[in-house]
């Protein structure tokens, strides 16, 4: 383990090497194809919040979606988080089409496969950090002992094991966001959705939180999608996708940068010299000078 509680780089590299053989065949964490989302206001007004968005997020990807207010970011977040269904188009999570899932199955999917980090933290004010983190496990029916064990592990992962008994009012803004991140991780999701994760933080604390999210993405292997209006936050992701008026930058979304790079293979060893060929070549001058005269 590294100093911040995350797996060491060597351990992470070992885990990544083990997963290389199956990563190419792995289902995308979320796959949206030509999805739209329309809302009806009154009798005659239709708002086209999303218009034909396509986006594929493979396991372990880090993507930022950046745009101004009213661009469709929140609507897209709701779809990527299985909080809503598209008006049209296909939306799949690990190969499962939301059109085939009941509301109860969608709720179960959110609880097991998706972690949420919000701008407002959304912590229970009278509840210690450990129990805030363990809350998603209550809905899964885990025992109290198991909930506490996994909550402690998640708090250790974000560097807050020593603050597990503190209530939100006793924590700084950055610490509260770390508790929220731990809560998002306690179910061991495949996808982490962060909605303006630095919006309520000062610049230094926001930078620390983004560094933590980047570490979790790189070392723990959870796919990360950050929704933001801040260009500096968006630029931290290897893939930055602008959205405006409900339309994602399709060219950048389909440019192939979301596909994990192929595994690096070692070059083949040099061929052994062929003695039969070598024996047929004429001797060099130096070799000829060393050869004894024939009788």
Helices and strands as residue ranges (DSSP letters): H 9-23, E 30-41, E 45-57, E 62-66, H 73-80, E 88-93, E 96-97, G 98-100, H 103-113, E 114-117, H 129-138, H 144-157, G 161-163, G 168-170, H 173-185, E 191-195, H 203-215, I 216-220, E 223-228, H 231-234, E 239-244, E 247-248, H 250-253, H 275-278, H 285-290
